[in-house]
Amino acid sequence: MARVVVFYAVREGLGRTVTTAQLALLLAGGGMRVAVVDPGRDPSDLRRCLRRRLPPEGGDESVPLRLRSPAGHWIDFYGPAAPPPAPGAGYDYVLVDVPSRDEETLRRTAVGADQVVLCFRPSMEGIAEAAEQAALVGALAGRETRIRPLAMQVALEEPGALARAREAVRAAFRPYSGDDVLWSDMEIPFWPAYTYYDGTAPLEESPTLAAAYEALARALTDGKLTALSRVVVRYEPDGRVWAEWLAEWLNTCGLAAPLYPMAAAGDVRPTRDTAVADVRGARAEDDDDPALRWSRGGPYRRAPRTREARLRVHRWNAETEELELGARTEATLDVDLARRFGTRLPEYEVRFRFPGHPPVHNLPPPLRSFVGRERSLMELRDRFGTGTGRRVVVLDGEAGRGKSELAAEYARRFGGAYDVVWWVPAHGAEAARRSLRDLADRLGLRTGGDAARAALGHLSGGREGWLLVYDNADDPAALDGLLPGAGGGHVLVTTRSAPWPQEHERCEVAEFTEDEAVELLLRHMDPLGALPPAMRPALASAAALVGRLPFAVELAGSWLRAEHGRRRAVNDAAAEAASAAVAAFESRFREELVRLSRLRPHPELSPAGRAVVAMALAAAEEDARDDPAAGDPGGNLTRWYLEACALLSEEGVGVRLLRAPQTRAAAREGVRADAAAGVDPAHAPAGGGLAHPLVVDAVLTRLTRHALVRADFERESVRMHRFTRELVRARLPDMAARKEALAEALAAYAPDTLPGNERVYAELRPHVVPLDAHLSPHPAVHAWLVNHVRFLWLRDDRESWEAGEALARRAIEQWTAARGGGLPDVHVPGMRTQLANIYRSLGRNREAAAQSEPAVVEQRLLDGSRAPVSLTVAAGYAADLRLQGRYAASYAEDHAIWSNLSRLLGDRHPLTSGTLTNLMASAALCGDAEEALSLAERQFARLRAMYGDDHPDLWMCACRIARYQRDLGRYRAAQARLTEALEHLGQSPGPAEIRLRAQTGLAIVARHTRDTASALRRDTDTYEEYLKIYGDAHVGTLACAMSLAADLHAAGKRADAVERAEATHARLIARGYGMPYVMACQVNLAVYARAAGELDRARQLGEEAVRLLRAALSPWHPLTLAAMANHAGTLVRLGHLESAAELEREAADGFAARLPADHPSVRTVLANLADTEARRRGERPSAPREDIDVELPGH
């Protein structure tokens, strides 16, 4: 079906007919079948325009004339005397040239047209006239006809007037064209040379005019017709991310887009069908400006910002256009690119991420003196590629080659291609797990109790667009299980030639090239470009002396800058000062090498690196001595802080910690002990030099200036190169004593109480292990470590728990051994208590009991049994008694603890409130649900009075109340309480565990009230959420799993119920839960096995449960009675009616003694007993038997 396009102009002389003719030629040249219709007067202007370009085949104008070009293209011309083309004539496009001011013909032809192009002069009056015609055509043609504005004879030389006219056109025609990108600002420019042509002019004569007509052709064909088929995308290294995205964008639009580095692309020139797009990062130009290379802190290099990039588009028929890529959103850039390349917007999403800052990242601060490495960066990008699937690249090389800096530069330069860029310190498993946990927090993941696994699972689950950098990964075994196993992301590893798996790509990092090394030295010595080129050989010699090792060249550059500055200060000319500085460096360096040759060589660190570190340290101390205002006349303060940074975490140190009064006090003591003889007493560092934190800032700035550390005061972090760290540590005469002093300082810095101070403990966490803090003999350090382990336990994550376990075990062993017998260390019971907490969270309940029991004994030896600390330690022991199923013992402990704390601290103290919660749990587990409910109602009233309705403890208490109400058969009351809890939790979300516990309780109530479908649906959803958030070992997950199995049984899904109960039973055993917990699940499993026809198995399970529960609890405990009643059902199925009746009578007597007559369990046992007796008399059963639904104890 032909598409009909009508061209009309209100005024004469605008070029409408020439435009129609040019469009016909372009469409025909594009291989389309075109007809042009001139319904106006004779002779036809349109015919004359076309005849000059295409000779006619015939002359009879009562029939269409076929005009054919030498290239074989043809156009059928319908003059005024010819009938209009029939709908089925086989044309692709029919162009109708309506004479100006001929509104009658316009009315006739507009009806049924696909598009009406209104030509007008872009004056305010011309725009208004065209808008009036648009309204007329719109009323005639209806919504199916699209009205297109086309400004004619546009003067491009007046940008101000042009912008105003374009805005007026957009406003006038917005109701008709909307936001169609191809028709936005469509115009035909004024070309003075047209005066000398009759009809159409050769478009090659005017590239601007040719571009306008081609754009019009693209618009008329909705982007199908374009002369452009290929765009060569060239890029400078800093612009590669944008170039990759642009090439993919062009491919999505149907254009071929080969991608080349600028240096390798050659001299590509634009042609009619090929454009050239050059992408340059903003720094490609800015880095050439010497004024940008210097700041107060040393050589300056602006951090790469992916969004800063420029695009230059070269077309054969248009002037070069430049576009700031980073200044636009993706939507606006899509429109701008579509206009420049003459395409429709992409019909589907571009596969590559729109470049910009990665939404989730933790990149370290940029290295300001980074130079060169362009080939390595491009090779890295090539190795990763732009396809899908996980790729691992290992950067290896000897110490000091700049592997970490190269990885960081890659992450910053190409970070815009990723959604997640995460730096993982990989010098140990704990550091890596901690970083992955932080990633899970940033991603907002539900961790299931293992944040590292959750983060890796999220990335591995088919997600694309992530980059993980594992830095300093020298032990691959330590990272076992800590790399994503799949997914569409990239892993970059830095290592000192560790034996990584062969399937990972390796990329060896080499030393600097000569040009790179000289460039870095010049950045240090000559930021303003004042040195002559003749200095380059001398600098190349200095770089060669240190082996062009990047780390050593960086330190050499810092040393040369300082020496050059000192010599310039005494009025030496720049060149002479530079030459003298290089000579001095070479002389000192050789002296240092001679000194080092007398020492034992380091197994990994090169002599050159060791020599320049020693020179840098000496230079930093010399700076301090030369500047009395620095407050460090002996240089000892500079050395002390350097050594402190080397001993603290490899991940870096917070400036806040180094400034802290406690750290400054430790520095003062260390300096006093180490101060060199002959220091001027007026400037003694042991005096008031450290009275203000700014002195610390001055020290850190000095160390940064000499490249010994990198202090970033904006981010408040201080980092040290691993090479420097190892060398400084090797120089320490007594590392253990210095660690001990630092541990004392950190212990003083740590608050005495944990609640509200979690941020401080998180700040200190990375430094605990590097300092070997557990070896310290100081009580303050022990107290800090106990709080630290508690902090790790409260983090509610496996990574933190495992780190806490390792530290606690080492501390207990060390502190116990240090006492050598007698009374225990005062902090050992507290550490055992925190370790027991961790074991419970890990589901290792037997190990928890093995710590909590001696903790109680030791604490009572130290303080007596009624001291508050002894009572809090005993609370953990009582919890382990409950988990072991020793309910009577736990009740006795909890009652004594609560009574004593009530007397000592009062009822409103948080510790008293917590022990009351424990007491009600023990009462319920002992089978006294009435007492538990009474205590819980009392607790609920107190919490509501103290905190109002928004405190999470209030609604956890409500869940406990509902549990005790269910135990008493009060299901409607339990339902009301849980519904109230969920309503309040929805308004003010508390911990997820409370909400999930309430949902499980409602599912149980629904099952008891015969709403099985609702129960199954709610438990299924809740169980999945438990797994995601808390994992499969959490007590709430296990309780929900038991309830889900009961739902499946009630719904008649026998095999599914057995399978779910078996899995839960196995987990309870594996996690060390006490016998009553395991037997509660086993009682249900026996019922489900019986229903599935496994009678022998059901009998064995039931018999064992009854026997063990009788011995562990008592024959009268509700759980034992429920086991008896349910086992009797199995005996009935087996035909053992006498034994069944005996068990049911015993269960009925026990329930009657403890529960009211209308309790569901009482009714169930009595009904079953009646059925058993009837069967014994040979009577047929009158109703189906029922079993007692057992819940997990205490939940």
Secondary structure, 3 states (H helix, E strand, C coil): CCEEEEEEECCCCCCHHHHHHHHHHHHHHCCCCEEEECCCCCCCHHHHHHHCCCCECCCCCCCCEEEECCCCCEEEEECCCCCCCCCCCCCCEEEEECCCCCHHHHHHHHCCCCEEEEEECCCHHHHHHHHHHHHHHHHHHCCCCEEEEEEEEECCCCHHHHHHHHHHHHHHHHHHHCCCCCCCCCEEECCHHHHHCCCCCCHHHCHHHHHHHHHHHHHHCCCCCCCCCEEEEEECHHHHHHHHHHHHHHHHCCCECCEEECCCCCCCCCCCCEEEEEEEECHHHHCCCHHHHEECCEECCCCCCCCCEEEEEEECCEEEEEEEHHHCCHHHHHHHHHHHHCCCCCCCCCCCCCCCCCCEECCCCCCCCCCCCHHHHHHHHHHHCCCCCCEEEEEECCCCCCHHHHHHHHHHHCHHHCCEEEEEECCCHHHHHHHHHHHHHHHCCCCCCCHHHHHHHHHHCCCEEEEEEEECCCCHHHHCCCCCCCCEEEEEEEECCCCCCCCCEEEECCCCCHHHHHHHHHHHHCCCCCCCHHHHHHHHHHHHHCCCCHHHHHHHHHHHHHHHHHHHHCCCCHHHHHHHHHHHHHHHHHHHHHHHHCCCCCCCCCHHHHHHHHHHHHHHHHHHHHCHHHCCCCCHHHHHHHHHHHHCCCCCEEHHHHHCHHHHHHHHHHHHHHCCCCCCHHHCCCCHHHCCHHHHHHHHHHHHHCCCCEEECCCCEEECCHHHHHHHHHHCCCHHHHHHHHHHHHHHHCCCCCCCCHHHHHHHHHHHCCCCHHHCCCHHHHHHHHHHHHHHHHCCCHHHHHHHHHHHHHHHHHHHHHHCCCCCCCCHHHHHHHHHHHHHHCCCHHHHHHHHHHHHHHHHHHHCCCCHHHHHHHHHHHHHHHHCCCHHHHHHHHHHHHHHHHHHHCCCCHHHHHHHHHHHHHHHHCCCHHHHHHHHHHHHHHHHHHHHHHCHHHHHHHHHHHHHHHHCCCHHHHHHHHHHHHHHHHHCCCCHHHHHHHHHHHHHHHHHCCCHHHHHHHHHHHHHHHHHHHCCCCHHHHHHHHHHHHHHHHCCCHHHHHHHHHHHHHHHHHCCCCHHHHHHHHHHHHHHHHHCCCHHHHHHHHHHHHHHHHHHCCCCCHHHHHHHHHHHHHHHHHCCHHHHHHHHHHHHHHHHHHCCCCCHHHHHHHHHHHHHHHHHCCCCCCCCCCCCCCCCCCC
